[in-house]
Amino acid sequence: MPLTITKPPKTAKKRVDASMPPLSEAIHATHQDGKTHAVAIKNLRVLIKREGDFWVAQGLEIDYSAYGKDIKQAKERFENGLRSTLHHNIEIFGTIENALRVAPDEVWRDFWKSTGSQKKRYSQISMHQVELKLAYDVAA
């Protein structure tokens, strides 16, 4: 079963040595039938912190966040919501590239300066069966 693999351009610099943290990566592969897609997200940095009465899980290399009443719920909603967001991007645009936007500078500053929060790495592999809905078909 031949696949077409699309690797979005890497925005991070290459690792200089093994002591540096692993780079984040997103890979989108499409089967020749055009309906079966595999997506791998690797080593995405996620900041988990309290905001008022809730916890937020905020991706850095992919600007996506989810809230929950506790850490466990925030993590679950992040995982499920990111998978769903990627699925909808494939449905509408045929690619995940529009979802691959880095978080704003203030989120990165928060990541490096925050105390009392968790800094995690997140990876996922997901399969998607879609009937392509082009962006102009959705708007009609």
C-alpha positions as a Markdown table, in Angstrom:
| # | Residue | x | y | z |
|---|---|---|---|---|
| 1 | Met | 0.0 | 0.0 | 0.0 |
| 2 | Pro | 2.0 | 3.0 | -1.2 |
| 3 | Leu | 1.8 | 6.1 | 0.9 |
| 4 | Thr | 2.5 | 9.8 | 0.2 |
| 5 | Ile | 4.4 | 11.3 | 3.1 |
| 6 | Thr | 4.4 | 15.0 | 3.7 |
| 7 | Lys | 6.8 | 16.4 | 6.2 |
| 8 | Pro | 6.2 | 20.1 | 6.9 |
| 9 | Pro | 9.4 | 22.1 | 7.0 |
| 10 | Lys | 11.2 | 22.0 | 10.4 |
| 11 | Thr | 11.4 | 25.4 | 12.1 |
| 12 | Ala | 13.7 | 24.3 | 14.9 |
| 13 | Lys | 17.5 | 24.1 | 14.5 |
| 14 | Lys | 19.1 | 20.7 | 14.3 |
| 15 | Arg | 20.4 | 19.2 | 17.5 |
| 16 | Val | 24.0 | 20.0 | 18.3 |
| 17 | Asp | 24.6 | 17.2 | 20.7 |
| 18 | Ala | 22.8 | 14.4 | 22.5 |
| 19 | Ser | 22.3 | 16.5 | 25.6 |
| 20 | Met | 19.9 | 18.8 | 23.9 |
| 21 | Pro | 16.2 | 18.0 | 24.1 |
| 22 | Pro | 14.7 | 16.1 | 21.1 |
| 23 | Leu | 13.1 | 18.2 | 18.4 |
| 24 | Ser | 9.4 | 18.2 | 17.8 |
| 25 | Glu | 8.2 | 16.8 | 14.6 |
| 26 | Ala | 4.9 | 16.3 | 12.7 |
| 27 | Ile | 4.5 | 13.8 | 9.9 |
| 28 | His | 1.4 | 13.3 | 7.7 |
| 29 | Ala | 1.1 | 10.3 | 5.4 |
| 30 | Thr | -1.7 | 9.8 | 2.9 |
| 31 | His | -2.6 | 6.4 | 1.4 |
| 32 | Gln | -3.0 | 6.4 | -2.4 |
| 33 | Asp | -6.8 | 6.0 | -1.9 |
| 34 | Gly | -6.7 | 9.6 | -0.6 |
| 35 | Lys | -9.0 | 8.7 | 2.3 |
| 36 | Thr | -6.7 | 7.1 | 4.8 |
| 37 | His | -4.3 | 9.3 | 6.6 |
| 38 | Ala | -1.7 | 8.7 | 9.4 |
| 39 | Val | -0.4 | 11.5 | 11.5 |
| 40 | Ala | 2.5 | 11.4 | 14.0 |
| 41 | Ile | 3.2 | 14.2 | 16.4 |
| 42 | Lys | 6.5 | 13.6 | 18.2 |
| 43 | Asn | 8.0 | 15.4 | 21.2 |
| 44 | Leu | 5.6 | 18.3 | 21.4 |
| 45 | Arg | 6.3 | 20.5 | 24.4 |
| 46 | Val | 3.3 | 21.0 | 26.6 |
| 47 | Leu | 2.9 | 23.4 | 29.5 |
| 48 | Ile | 0.3 | 22.4 | 32.1 |
| 49 | Lys | -0.6 | 25.1 | 34.6 |
| 50 | Arg | -3.3 | 26.3 | 36.8 |
| 51 | Glu | -5.5 | 29.2 | 35.6 |
| 52 | Gly | -8.0 | 30.1 | 38.2 |
| 53 | Asp | -10.2 | 27.1 | 39.0 |
| 54 | Phe | -9.0 | 25.2 | 35.9 |
| 55 | Trp | -5.9 | 23.6 | 34.5 |
| 56 | Val | -4.7 | 24.3 | 31.0 |
| 57 | Ala | -2.5 | 22.2 | 28.8 |
| 58 | Gln | -0.9 | 24.4 | 26.2 |
| 59 | Gly | 1.2 | 23.1 | 23.3 |
| 60 | Leu | 4.2 | 25.1 | 22.2 |
| 61 | Glu | 5.3 | 23.9 | 18.8 |
| 62 | Ile | 1.7 | 23.5 | 17.9 |
| 63 | Asp | -0.5 | 26.3 | 19.3 |
| 64 | Tyr | -3.3 | 24.2 | 20.8 |
| 65 | Ser | -4.7 | 24.3 | 24.3 |
| 66 | Ala | -7.3 | 22.5 | 26.3 |
| 67 | Tyr | -8.8 | 23.2 | 29.8 |
| 68 | Gly | -9.9 | 20.8 | 32.5 |
| 69 | Lys | -11.1 | 20.7 | 36.1 |
| 70 | Asp | -7.9 | 18.9 | 37.0 |
| 71 | Ile | -4.6 | 17.9 | 35.4 |
| 72 | Lys | -5.9 | 14.5 | 34.2 |
| 73 | Gln | -8.9 | 16.1 | 32.4 |
| 74 | Ala | -6.7 | 18.8 | 30.9 |
| 75 | Lys | -4.3 | 16.2 | 29.5 |
| 76 | Glu | -7.2 | 14.0 | 28.1 |
| 77 | Arg | -8.9 | 17.0 | 26.5 |
| 78 | Phe | -5.6 | 18.1 | 25.0 |
| 79 | Glu | -5.0 | 14.7 | 23.5 |
| 80 | Asn | -8.5 | 14.2 | 22.1 |
| 81 | Gly | -8.8 | 17.8 | 21.0 |
| 82 | Leu | -5.5 | 17.9 | 19.1 |
| 83 | Arg | -6.4 | 14.6 | 17.4 |
| 84 | Ser | -9.8 | 16.1 | 16.4 |
| 85 | Thr | -8.3 | 19.4 | 15.2 |
| 86 | Leu | -5.8 | 17.5 | 13.0 |
| 87 | His | -8.7 | 15.3 | 11.6 |
| 88 | His | -10.8 | 18.4 | 10.7 |
| 89 | Asn | -7.7 | 20.0 | 9.0 |
| 90 | Ile | -7.3 | 16.9 | 6.9 |
| 91 | Glu | -11.0 | 16.9 | 6.1 |
| 92 | Ile | -11.1 | 20.5 | 5.1 |
| 93 | Phe | -7.6 | 21.3 | 3.7 |
| 94 | Gly | -6.3 | 17.8 | 2.9 |
| 95 | Thr | -3.3 | 18.5 | 5.1 |
| 96 | Ile | -2.3 | 19.3 | 8.7 |
| 97 | Glu | -0.1 | 22.2 | 7.8 |
| 98 | Asn | -2.6 | 24.9 | 8.8 |
| 99 | Ala | -2.6 | 23.4 | 12.3 |
| 100 | Leu | 1.2 | 23.6 | 12.6 |
| 101 | Arg | 1.5 | 27.1 | 14.1 |
| 102 | Val | 3.8 | 27.8 | 17.0 |
| 103 | Ala | 2.4 | 29.3 | 20.2 |
| 104 | Pro | 2.8 | 33.0 | 20.7 |
| 105 | Asp | 5.9 | 34.5 | 22.4 |
| 106 | Glu | 4.1 | 35.0 | 25.7 |
| 107 | Val | 3.3 | 31.3 | 25.9 |
| 108 | Trp | 7.0 | 30.5 | 25.4 |
| 109 | Arg | 8.0 | 33.0 | 28.0 |
| 110 | Asp | 5.6 | 31.4 | 30.4 |
| 111 | Phe | 7.0 | 28.0 | 29.6 |
| 112 | Trp | 10.6 | 29.0 | 30.4 |
| 113 | Lys | 9.8 | 31.2 | 33.5 |
| 114 | Ser | 6.8 | 29.4 | 35.1 |
| 115 | Thr | 7.1 | 27.7 | 38.5 |
| 116 | Gly | 4.4 | 25.4 | 39.9 |
| 117 | Ser | 3.6 | 24.1 | 36.5 |
| 118 | Gln | 4.4 | 20.9 | 34.6 |
| 119 | Lys | 6.5 | 20.8 | 31.5 |
| 120 | Lys | 5.8 | 17.7 | 29.5 |
| 121 | Arg | 6.6 | 16.1 | 26.2 |
| 122 | Tyr | 3.7 | 14.7 | 24.2 |
| 123 | Ser | 3.6 | 12.3 | 21.2 |
| 124 | Gln | 0.7 | 10.7 | 19.4 |
| 125 | Ile | 0.0 | 8.6 | 16.3 |
| 126 | Ser | -3.4 | 8.7 | 14.9 |
| 127 | Met | -5.2 | 7.2 | 11.9 |
| 128 | His | -7.9 | 9.2 | 10.1 |
| 129 | Gln | -10.5 | 8.0 | 7.5 |
| 130 | Val | -11.8 | 11.1 | 5.7 |
| 131 | Glu | -13.9 | 12.1 | 2.8 |
| 132 | Leu | -12.0 | 15.3 | 1.6 |
| 133 | Lys | -14.2 | 18.4 | 2.0 |
| 134 | Leu | -12.3 | 21.2 | 0.4 |
| 135 | Ala | -12.4 | 24.6 | 2.1 |
| 136 | Tyr | -14.5 | 26.2 | -0.6 |
| 137 | Asp | -17.1 | 23.4 | -0.3 |
| 138 | Val | -17.4 | 24.0 | 3.4 |
| 139 | Ala | -18.0 | 27.8 | 3.0 |
| 140 | Ala | -20.9 | 27.2 | 0.6 |
